[in-house]
Amino acid sequence: MANKFITLDRAKTEIKRLQYYVNLVETYQPTSLEQEIIKEYAIESSIPVVSKKLSVSYEKVVEVISSRGKDELHKTVRSWYMHKTKNVRK
């Protein structure tokens, strides 16, 4: 954002979107390893970090994140992950 001028309305919309995401992550209550992976990835945005932190394989983290979303946070994380890895997966 430092290099782009942003309108006030757009800034307000972005704040609402980011606040929604922060609340979604902070209130997420994992009840399984898969949900724990989703939450940690939402916080860290790094498969190696999540893998190490939760003592699961890199492949397991990728499998969980890229699987069809089962809740709102999973769907959001998967969408961002798929966008982030778009060029690698081609």
N, C-alpha and C positions, 0 to 999 in steps of 0.2 A: 504494500500500500504506500510505502514511502515514495515510490516513483510514479504512482498514478494518482491523479486527482479524483476524488470521489465526492459525489453529491451528498447532501445531508440526508435525503430520503434513503439513498442506497446504504449509507453508513448505518442508519437506524435499522434497516432491514438486516444488515450483516450482524449487528449487535444482537438482535433477536435470534437469529439463526445460531450464532455461537453460544448464546446463553442457553438455548434449548439443548444444544449438544453437551455443554458442561453439566447441566442438570440431569440429562439422560445418563451420562457416565457416572456422575457422583451418586445417583440414587439406584444404580444397577446393583442388584443383589444376586450374585452368581450362586447357583445351587449345584453346579456340575463342573467338571474340568473344562468342558467345551465353553461354558459361559465364562469361566475364569480366563480362558485364553482370549475370548472376545473382549472382555473388559481390559485386560492388560495390553492388548494390541491397541485398543482405543486410547489408552493412556500413553503408551510408548511409541506406537507406529513403527515398530522394529521387530521383525520376526526373530532375529538372533537374540535380542534382549528378552523377549517373551519366552523363547525356548529355554534359555539359561535360567531365567527367574523361576519358571514353573517346572524345570527339569523334565521337559518333554522334547521330543525330536523336532527339528526344523520342519520336517515333512508333516508331522501331526499338526503343527500350528498352521501351515499353509492349507492343509486339508480342512481344518475347522473353519478358518476365515473364508475360504473360497466356496464352502458348502452353502446351500440355499439358506438364507436368513430365516431364523425361527422367531425372532423378536425385533423390535425397532432398532436397538443398538447393533445387533448382528447385521441387519440389512444395511444400515448406514456404513458400518465398518467394511462390509463386503463390497459395497458400491465404491468406496474410496480406494480399497485395495485393488479392485479390478481396473479402475481408472489409472492408478499408479503403475500397475504392471502391464498395461495395455501393449506397449511396444515390445516388451520381453516375451509376451505370450503369442505374438504373431508368427 
